[in-house]
Amino acid sequence: MKRGHSCISNQSIRRLARRARVKRMSALIYQQTRAVLKFFVRNLVQDALKYTEHANRKTMSTMDAIYAKASRPHPLWVRCMRTSLVF
């Protein structure tokens, strides 16, 4: 298995874009999308870990991730625009 965000294939990103009705994409969008997803998932896991630790558990549950997602602002891009991305 590959390490890091390279596990997300170009085809997977293309499928997500097609679902959002995107017709054309720049070649750079794949790398940028991976960077944003890495940032988003890392922060989501950190928030879910706080719920796990607060419940005095060592195993993260699905509900921890759901609560972490629910506690975050809905738009993905708003969070990324406020923070400088350095990858």
Distance bins in CASP14 RR format, pairs under 12 A and 6 or more apart:
PFRMAT RR
TARGET T0000
AUTHOR 0000-0000-0000
RMODE 2
METHOD distances of the structure
MODEL  1
1 7 1 0 0 1 0 0 0 0 0 0 0
2 8 0 0 0 0 1 0 0 0 0 0 0
2 9 0 0 0 0 1 0 0 0 0 0 0
2 34 0 0 0 0 0 1 0 0 0 0 0
3 38 0 0 0 0 0 1 0 0 0 0 0
4 34 0 0 0 0 1 0 0 0 0 0 0
4 35 0 0 0 0 0 1 0 0 0 0 0
4 37 0 0 0 0 0 1 0 0 0 0 0
4 38 1 0 0 1 0 0 0 0 0 0 0
4 41 0 0 0 0 0 1 0 0 0 0 0
4 42 0 0 0 0 0 1 0 0 0 0 0
4 87 0 0 0 0 0 1 0 0 0 0 0
5 12 0 0 0 0 0 1 0 0 0 0 0
5 13 0 0 0 0 0 1 0 0 0 0 0
5 30 0 0 0 0 0 1 0 0 0 0 0
5 31 0 0 0 0 1 0 0 0 0 0 0
5 32 0 0 0 0 0 1 0 0 0 0 0
5 33 0 0 0 0 1 0 0 0 0 0 0
5 34 1 0 1 0 0 0 0 0 0 0 0
5 35 1 0 0 1 0 0 0 0 0 0 0
5 36 0 0 0 0 1 0 0 0 0 0 0
5 37 1 0 0 1 0 0 0 0 0 0 0
5 38 1 0 1 0 0 0 0 0 0 0 0
5 39 0 0 0 0 1 0 0 0 0 0 0
5 40 0 0 0 0 0 1 0 0 0 0 0
5 41 0 0 0 0 1 0 0 0 0 0 0
5 42 0 0 0 0 1 0 0 0 0 0 0
5 87 0 0 0 0 1 0 0 0 0 0 0
6 12 0 0 0 0 0 1 0 0 0 0 0
6 13 0 0 0 0 0 1 0 0 0 0 0
6 30 0 0 0 0 0 1 0 0 0 0 0
6 31 0 0 0 0 0 1 0 0 0 0 0
6 34 1 0 0 1 0 0 0 0 0 0 0
6 35 0 0 0 0 0 1 0 0 0 0 0
6 37 0 0 0 0 0 1 0 0 0 0 0
6 38 0 0 0 0 1 0 0 0 0 0 0
7 13 0 0 0 0 0 1 0 0 0 0 0
7 34 0 0 0 0 1 0 0 0 0 0 0
7 37 0 0 0 0 0 1 0 0 0 0 0
7 38 0 0 0 0 0 1 0 0 0 0 0
7 41 0 0 0 0 0 1 0 0 0 0 0
8 14 0 0 0 0 0 1 0 0 0 0 0
8 15 0 0 0 0 0 1 0 0 0 0 0
8 16 0 0 0 0 1 0 0 0 0 0 0
8 30 0 0 0 0 1 0 0 0 0 0 0
8 31 0 0 0 0 0 1 0 0 0 0 0
8 32 0 0 0 0 0 1 0 0 0 0 0
8 33 1 0 0 1 0 0 0 0 0 0 0
8 34 1 0 1 0 0 0 0 0 0 0 0
8 35 0 0 0 0 0 1 0 0 0 0 0
8 36 0 0 0 0 0 1 0 0 0 0 0
8 37 1 0 0 1 0 0 0 0 0 0 0
8 38 0 0 0 0 1 0 0 0 0 0 0
8 40 0 0 0 0 0 1 0 0 0 0 0
8 41 0 0 0 0 1 0 0 0 0 0 0
9 15 0 0 0 0 1 0 0 0 0 0 0
9 16 0 0 0 0 0 1 0 0 0 0 0
9 30 0 0 0 0 1 0 0 0 0 0 0
9 33 0 0 0 0 0 1 0 0 0 0 0
9 34 0 0 0 0 1 0 0 0 0 0 0
10 16 0 0 0 0 0 1 0 0 0 0 0
10 17 0 0 0 0 0 1 0 0 0 0 0
10 25 0 0 0 0 1 0 0 0 0 0 0
10 27 0 0 0 0 1 0 0 0 0 0 0
10 28 0 0 0 0 0 1 0 0 0 0 0
10 29 0 0 0 0 1 0 0 0 0 0 0
10 30 1 0 1 0 0 0 0 0 0 0 0
10 31 0 0 0 0 1 0 0 0 0 0 0
10 33 0 0 0 0 1 0 0 0 0 0 0
10 34 0 0 0 0 1 0 0 0 0 0 0
11 17 0 0 0 0 0 1 0 0 0 0 0
11 18 0 0 0 0 0 1 0 0 0 0 0
11 30 0 0 0 0 1 0 0 0 0 0 0
12 18 0 0 0 0 0 1 0 0 0 0 0
12 19 0 0 0 0 0 1 0 0 0 0 0
12 30 0 0 0 0 1 0 0 0 0 0 0
12 33 0 0 0 0 1 0 0 0 0 0 0
12 34 0 0 0 0 1 0 0 0 0 0 0
12 37 0 0 0 0 1 0 0 0 0 0 0
13 19 0 0 0 0 0 1 0 0 0 0 0
13 20 0 0 0 0 0 1 0 0 0 0 0
13 22 0 0 0 0 0 1 0 0 0 0 0
13 25 0 0 0 0 1 0 0 0 0 0 0
13 26 0 0 0 0 0 1 0 0 0 0 0
13 27 0 0 0 0 0 1 0 0 0 0 0
13 28 0 0 0 0 0 1 0 0 0 0 0
13 29 1 0 0 1 0 0 0 0 0 0 0
13 30 1 0 1 0 0 0 0 0 0 0 0
13 31 0 0 0 0 1 0 0 0 0 0 0
13 32 0 0 0 0 1 0 0 0 0 0 0
13 33 1 0 1 0 0 0 0 0 0 0 0
13 34 1 0 0 1 0 0 0 0 0 0 0
13 35 0 0 0 0 0 1 0 0 0 0 0
13 36 0 0 0 0 0 1 0 0 0 0 0
13 37 0 0 0 0 1 0 0 0 0 0 0
14 20 0 0 0 0 0 1 0 0 0 0 0
14 22 0 0 0 0 1 0 0 0 0 0 0
14 23 0 0 0 0 0 1 0 0 0 0 0
14 24 0 0 0 0 0 1 0 0 0 0 0
14 25 1 0 0 1 0 0 0 0 0 0 0
14 27 0 0 0 0 0 1 0 0 0 0 0
14 29 0 0 0 0 1 0 0 0 0 0 0
14 30 0 0 0 0 1 0 0 0 0 0 0
14 33 0 0 0 0 1 0 0 0 0 0 0
15 22 0 0 0 0 0 1 0 0 0 0 0
15 25 0 0 0 0 0 1 0 0 0 0 0
15 33 0 0 0 0 0 1 0 0 0 0 0
16 22 0 0 0 0 1 0 0 0 0 0 0
16 25 0 0 0 0 0 1 0 0 0 0 0
16 29 0 0 0 0 0 1 0 0 0 0 0
16 30 0 0 0 0 0 1 0 0 0 0 0
16 33 0 0 0 0 1 0 0 0 0 0 0
16 34 0 0 0 0 0 1 0 0 0 0 0
16 36 0 0 0 0 0 1 0 0 0 0 0
16 37 0 0 0 0 1 0 0 0 0 0 0
16 76 0 0 0 0 0 1 0 0 0 0 0
17 23 0 0 0 0 1 0 0 0 0 0 0
17 24 0 0 0 0 1 0 0 0 0 0 0
17 25 1 0 1 0 0 0 0 0 0 0 0
17 26 0 0 0 0 0 1 0 0 0 0 0
17 29 1 0 0 1 0 0 0 0 0 0 0
17 30 0 0 0 0 1 0 0 0 0 0 0
17 32 0 0 0 0 0 1 0 0 0 0 0
17 33 0 0 0 0 1 0 0 0 0 0 0
18 24 0 0 0 0 0 1 0 0 0 0 0
18 25 0 0 0 0 1 0 0 0 0 0 0
20 29 0 0 0 0 0 1 0 0 0 0 0
20 33 0 0 0 0 0 1 0 0 0 0 0
20 76 0 0 0 0 0 1 0 0 0 0 0
22 29 0 0 0 0 1 0 0 0 0 0 0
22 33 0 0 0 0 0 1 0 0 0 0 0
25 31 0 0 0 0 0 1 0 0 0 0 0
25 32 0 0 0 0 0 1 0 0 0 0 0
25 33 0 0 0 0 1 0 0 0 0 0 0
26 32 0 0 0 0 1 0 0 0 0 0 0
26 33 0 0 0 0 0 1 0 0 0 0 0
27 33 0 0 0 0 0 1 0 0 0 0 0
28 34 0 0 0 0 0 1 0 0 0 0 0
28 35 0 0 0 0 0 1 0 0 0 0 0
29 35 0 0 0 0 0 1 0 0 0 0 0
29 36 0 0 0 0 0 1 0 0 0 0 0
29 37 0 0 0 0 0 1 0 0 0 0 0
30 36 0 0 0 0 0 1 0 0 0 0 0
30 37 0 0 0 0 0 1 0 0 0 0 0
31 37 0 0 0 0 0 1 0 0 0 0 0
31 38 0 0 0 0 0 1 0 0 0 0 0
31 85 0 0 0 0 0 1 0 0 0 0 0
31 87 0 0 0 0 1 0 0 0 0 0 0
32 38 0 0 0 0 0 1 0 0 0 0 0
32 39 0 0 0 0 0 1 0 0 0 0 0
32 77 0 0 0 0 0 1 0 0 0 0 0
32 80 0 0 0 0 0 1 0 0 0 0 0
32 85 0 0 0 0 1 0 0 0 0 0 0
32 87 0 0 0 0 1 0 0 0 0 0 0
33 39 0 0 0 0 0 1 0 0 0 0 0
33 40 0 0 0 0 0 1 0 0 0 0 0
33 76 0 0 0 0 0 1 0 0 0 0 0
33 77 0 0 0 0 0 1 0 0 0 0 0
33 80 0 0 0 0 0 1 0 0 0 0 0
34 40 0 0 0 0 0 1 0 0 0 0 0
34 41 0 0 0 0 0 1 0 0 0 0 0
34 85 0 0 0 0 0 1 0 0 0 0 0
34 87 0 0 0 0 1 0 0 0 0 0 0
35 41 0 0 0 0 0 1 0 0 0 0 0
35 42 0 0 0 0 0 1 0 0 0 0 0
35 80 0 0 0 0 1 0 0 0 0 0 0
35 83 0 0 0 0 0 1 0 0 0 0 0
35 84 0 0 0 0 0 1 0 0 0 0 0
35 85 1 0 0 1 0 0 0 0 0 0 0
35 86 0 0 0 0 1 0 0 0 0 0 0
35 87 1 0 1 0 0 0 0 0 0 0 0
36 42 0 0 0 0 0 1 0 0 0 0 0
36 43 0 0 0 0 0 1 0 0 0 0 0
36 75 0 0 0 0 0 1 0 0 0 0 0
36 76 1 0 0 1 0 0 0 0 0 0 0
36 77 1 0 0 1 0 0 0 0 0 0 0
36 78 0 0 0 0 0 1 0 0 0 0 0
36 79 0 0 0 0 1 0 0 0 0 0 0
36 80 1 0 1 0 0 0 0 0 0 0 0
36 81 0 0 0 0 0 1 0 0 0 0 0
36 83 0 0 0 0 0 1 0 0 0 0 0
36 85 1 0 0 1 0 0 0 0 0 0 0
36 87 0 0 0 0 1 0 0 0 0 0 0
37 43 0 0 0 0 0 1 0 0 0 0 0
37 44 0 0 0 0 0 1 0 0 0 0 0
37 76 0 0 0 0 1 0 0 0 0 0 0
37 77 0 0 0 0 0 1 0 0 0 0 0
37 80 0 0 0 0 0 1 0 0 0 0 0
37 85 0 0 0 0 0 1 0 0 0 0 0
37 87 0 0 0 0 0 1 0 0 0 0 0
38 44 0 0 0 0 0 1 0 0 0 0 0
38 45 0 0 0 0 0 1 0 0 0 0 0
38 80 0 0 0 0 0 1 0 0 0 0 0
38 85 0 0 0 0 1 0 0 0 0 0 0
38 86 0 0 0 0 0 1 0 0 0 0 0
38 87 1 0 0 1 0 0 0 0 0 0 0
39 45 0 0 0 0 0 1 0 0 0 0 0
39 46 0 0 0 0 0 1 0 0 0 0 0
39 76 0 0 0 0 1 0 0 0 0 0 0
39 77 0 0 0 0 0 1 0 0 0 0 0
39 79 0 0 0 0 1 0 0 0 0 0 0
39 80 1 0 0 1 0 0 0 0 0 0 0
39 81 0 0 0 0 0 1 0 0 0 0 0
39 82 0 0 0 0 0 1 0 0 0 0 0
39 83 1 0 0 1 0 0 0 0 0 0 0
39 84 0 0 0 0 0 1 0 0 0 0 0
39 85 1 0 0 1 0 0 0 0 0 0 0
39 86 0 0 0 0 1 0 0 0 0 0 0
39 87 0 0 0 0 1 0 0 0 0 0 0
40 46 0 0 0 0 0 1 0 0 0 0 0
40 47 0 0 0 0 0 1 0 0 0 0 0
40 68 0 0 0 0 0 1 0 0 0 0 0
40 69 0 0 0 0 1 0 0 0 0 0 0
40 72 0 0 0 0 1 0 0 0 0 0 0
40 73 0 0 0 0 0 1 0 0 0 0 0
40 75 0 0 0 0 0 1 0 0 0 0 0
40 76 1 0 1 0 0 0 0 0 0 0 0
40 77 0 0 0 0 1 0 0 0 0 0 0
40 78 0 0 0 0 0 1 0 0 0 0 0
40 79 1 0 0 1 0 0 0 0 0 0 0
40 80 1 0 0 1 0 0 0 0 0 0 0
40 83 0 0 0 0 0 1 0 0 0 0 0
40 85 0 0 0 0 0 1 0 0 0 0 0
41 47 0 0 0 0 0 1 0 0 0 0 0
41 48 0 0 0 0 0 1 0 0 0 0 0
41 65 0 0 0 0 0 1 0 0 0 0 0
41 68 0 0 0 0 0 1 0 0 0 0 0
41 69 0 0 0 0 0 1 0 0 0 0 0
41 72 0 0 0 0 0 1 0 0 0 0 0
41 76 0 0 0 0 0 1 0 0 0 0 0
42 48 0 0 0 0 0 1 0 0 0 0 0
42 49 0 0 0 0 0 1 0 0 0 0 0
42 68 0 0 0 0 0 1 0 0 0 0 0
42 79 0 0 0 0 0 1 0 0 0 0 0
42 80 0 0 0 0 0 1 0 0 0 0 0
42 83 0 0 0 0 0 1 0 0 0 0 0
42 85 0 0 0 0 0 1 0 0 0 0 0
42 87 0 0 0 0 0 1 0 0 0 0 0
43 49 0 0 0 0 0 1 0 0 0 0 0
43 50 0 0 0 0 0 1 0 0 0 0 0
43 65 0 0 0 0 0 1 0 0 0 0 0
43 68 0 0 0 0 1 0 0 0 0 0 0
43 69 0 0 0 0 0 1 0 0 0 0 0
43 71 0 0 0 0 0 1 0 0 0 0 0
43 72 1 0 0 1 0 0 0 0 0 0 0
43 73 0 0 0 0 0 1 0 0 0 0 0
43 76 0 0 0 0 0 1 0 0 0 0 0
43 79 1 0 0 1 0 0 0 0 0 0 0
43 80 0 0 0 0 1 0 0 0 0 0 0
43 82 0 0 0 0 0 1 0 0 0 0 0
43 83 0 0 0 0 1 0 0 0 0 0 0
43 85 0 0 0 0 0 1 0 0 0 0 0
44 50 0 0 0 0 0 1 0 0 0 0 0
44 51 0 0 0 0 0 1 0 0 0 0 0
44 60 0 0 0 0 0 1 0 0 0 0 0
44 64 0 0 0 0 0 1 0 0 0 0 0
44 65 1 0 0 1 0 0 0 0 0 0 0
44 66 0 0 0 0 0 1 0 0 0 0 0
44 67 0 0 0 0 0 1 0 0 0 0 0
44 68 1 0 1 0 0 0 0 0 0 0 0
44 69 1 0 0 1 0 0 0 0 0 0 0
44 70 0 0 0 0 0 1 0 0 0 0 0
44 71 0 0 0 0 1 0 0 0 0 0 0
44 72 1 0 0 1 0 0 0 0 0 0 0
44 76 0 0 0 0 0 1 0 0 0 0 0
44 79 0 0 0 0 0 1 0 0 0 0 0
45 51 0 0 0 0 0 1 0 0 0 0 0
45 52 0 0 0 0 0 1 0 0 0 0 0
45 60 0 0 0 0 1 0 0 0 0 0 0
45 64 0 0 0 0 1 0 0 0 0 0 0
45 65 1 0 0 1 0 0 0 0 0 0 0
45 68 1 0 0 1 0 0 0 0 0 0 0
45 69 0 0 0 0 0 1 0 0 0 0 0
45 72 0 0 0 0 0 1 0 0 0 0 0
46 52 0 0 0 0 0 1 0 0 0 0 0
46 53 0 0 0 0 0 1 0 0 0 0 0
46 60 0 0 0 0 0 1 0 0 0 0 0
46 64 0 0 0 0 0 1 0 0 0 0 0
46 65 0 0 0 0 0 1 0 0 0 0 0
46 68 0 0 0 0 1 0 0 0 0 0 0
46 71 0 0 0 0 0 1 0 0 0 0 0
46 72 0 0 0 0 0 1 0 0 0 0 0
47 53 0 0 0 0 0 1 0 0 0 0 0
47 54 0 0 0 0 0 1 0 0 0 0 0
47 60 0 0 0 0 0 1 0 0 0 0 0
47 64 0 0 0 0 1 0 0 0 0 0 0
47 65 0 0 0 0 1 0 0 0 0 0 0
47 66 0 0 0 0 0 1 0 0 0 0 0
47 67 0 0 0 0 1 0 0 0 0 0 0
47 68 1 1 0 0 0 0 0 0 0 0 0
47 69 0 0 0 0 1 0 0 0 0 0 0
47 70 0 0 0 0 1 0 0 0 0 0 0
47 71 1 0 0 1 0 0 0 0 0 0 0
47 72 1 0 0 1 0 0 0 0 0 0 0
47 73 0 0 0 0 0 1 0 0 0 0 0
47 79 0 0 0 0 0 1 0 0 0 0 0
48 54 0 0 0 0 0 1 0 0 0 0 0
48 55 0 0 0 0 0 1 0 0 0 0 0
48 57 0 0 0 0 0 1 0 0 0 0 0
48 59 0 0 0 0 0 1 0 0 0 0 0
48 60 1 0 1 0 0 0 0 0 0 0 0
48 61 0 0 0 0 1 0 0 0 0 0 0
48 62 0 0 0 0 1 0 0 0 0 0 0
48 63 0 0 0 0 1 0 0 0 0 0 0
48 64 1 0 1 0 0 0 0 0 0 0 0
48 65 1 0 1 0 0 0 0 0 0 0 0
48 66 0 0 0 0 1 0 0 0 0 0 0
48 67 1 0 0 1 0 0 0 0 0 0 0
48 68 1 0 1 0 0 0 0 0 0 0 0
48 69 0 0 0 0 1 0 0 0 0 0 0
48 70 0 0 0 0 0 1 0 0 0 0 0
48 71 0 0 0 0 1 0 0 0 0 0 0
48 72 0 0 0 0 0 1 0 0 0 0 0
49 55 0 0 0 0 0 1 0 0 0 0 0
49 57 0 0 0 0 0 1 0 0 0 0 0
49 58 0 0 0 0 0 1 0 0 0 0 0
49 59 0 0 0 0 0 1 0 0 0 0 0
49 60 1 0 0 1 0 0 0 0 0 0 0
49 61 0 0 0 0 0 1 0 0 0 0 0
49 64 1 0 0 1 0 0 0 0 0 0 0
49 65 0 0 0 0 1 0 0 0 0 0 0
49 67 0 0 0 0 0 1 0 0 0 0 0
49 68 0 0 0 0 1 0 0 0 0 0 0
50 57 0 0 0 0 0 1 0 0 0 0 0
50 60 0 0 0 0 0 1 0 0 0 0 0
50 64 0 0 0 0 1 0 0 0 0 0 0
50 65 0 0 0 0 0 1 0 0 0 0 0
50 67 0 0 0 0 1 0 0 0 0 0 0
50 68 1 0 0 1 0 0 0 0 0 0 0
50 71 0 0 0 0 1 0 0 0 0 0 0
50 72 0 0 0 0 0 1 0 0 0 0 0
51 57 0 0 0 0 1 0 0 0 0 0 0
51 59 0 0 0 0 0 1 0 0 0 0 0
51 60 1 0 0 1 0 0 0 0 0 0 0
51 61 0 0 0 0 1 0 0 0 0 0 0
51 62 0 0 0 0 0 1 0 0 0 0 0
51 63 1 0 0 1 0 0 0 0 0 0 0
51 64 1 0 1 0 0 0 0 0 0 0 0
51 65 0 0 0 0 1 0 0 0 0 0 0
51 66 0 0 0 0 1 0 0 0 0 0 0
51 67 1 0 1 0 0 0 0 0 0 0 0
51 68 1 0 0 1 0 0 0 0 0 0 0
51 69 0 0 0 0 0 1 0 0 0 0 0
51 70 0 0 0 0 0 1 0 0 0 0 0
51 71 0 0 0 0 1 0 0 0 0 0 0
52 58 1 0 0 1 0 0 0 0 0 0 0
52 59 1 0 0 1 0 0 0 0 0 0 0
52 60 1 0 1 0 0 0 0 0 0 0 0
52 61 1 0 0 1 0 0 0 0 0 0 0
52 62 0 0 0 0 0 1 0 0 0 0 0
52 63 0 0 0 0 1 0 0 0 0 0 0
52 64 1 0 1 0 0 0 0 0 0 0 0
52 65 0 0 0 0 1 0 0 0 0 0 0
52 67 0 0 0 0 0 1 0 0 0 0 0
52 68 0 0 0 0 1 0 0 0 0 0 0
53 59 0 0 0 0 0 1 0 0 0 0 0
53 60 0 0 0 0 1 0 0 0 0 0 0
53 64 0 0 0 0 1 0 0 0 0 0 0
53 68 0 0 0 0 0 1 0 0 0 0 0
54 60 0 0 0 0 0 1 0 0 0 0 0
54 64 0 0 0 0 1 0 0 0 0 0 0
54 67 0 0 0 0 0 1 0 0 0 0 0
54 68 0 0 0 0 0 1 0 0 0 0 0
55 61 0 0 0 0 1 0 0 0 0 0 0
55 63 0 0 0 0 1 0 0 0 0 0 0
55 64 1 0 0 1 0 0 0 0 0 0 0
55 67 0 0 0 0 0 1 0 0 0 0 0
57 63 0 0 0 0 0 1 0 0 0 0 0
57 64 0 0 0 0 1 0 0 0 0 0 0
58 64 0 0 0 0 0 1 0 0 0 0 0
60 66 0 0 0 0 0 1 0 0 0 0 0
60 67 0 0 0 0 0 1 0 0 0 0 0
60 68 0 0 0 0 1 0 0 0 0 0 0
61 67 0 0 0 0 1 0 0 0 0 0 0
61 68 0 0 0 0 0 1 0 0 0 0 0
62 68 0 0 0 0 0 1 0 0 0 0 0
62 69 0 0 0 0 0 1 0 0 0 0 0
63 69 0 0 0 0 0 1 0 0 0 0 0
63 70 0 0 0 0 0 1 0 0 0 0 0
64 70 0 0 0 0 0 1 0 0 0 0 0
64 71 0 0 0 0 0 1 0 0 0 0 0
65 71 0 0 0 0 0 1 0 0 0 0 0
65 72 0 0 0 0 0 1 0 0 0 0 0
66 72 0 0 0 0 0 1 0 0 0 0 0
69 76 0 0 0 0 0 1 0 0 0 0 0
69 79 0 0 0 0 0 1 0 0 0 0 0
72 78 0 0 0 0 1 0 0 0 0 0 0
72 79 1 0 0 1 0 0 0 0 0 0 0
72 80 0 0 0 0 0 1 0 0 0 0 0
73 79 1 0 0 1 0 0 0 0 0 0 0
73 80 0 0 0 0 0 1 0 0 0 0 0
73 81 0 0 0 0 0 1 0 0 0 0 0
73 82 0 0 0 0 1 0 0 0 0 0 0
75 81 0 0 0 0 1 0 0 0 0 0 0
75 82 0 0 0 0 0 1 0 0 0 0 0
76 82 0 0 0 0 0 1 0 0 0 0 0
77 83 0 0 0 0 0 1 0 0 0 0 0
77 85 0 0 0 0 0 1 0 0 0 0 0
79 85 0 0 0 0 0 1 0 0 0 0 0
80 87 0 0 0 0 0 1 0 0 0 0 0
END
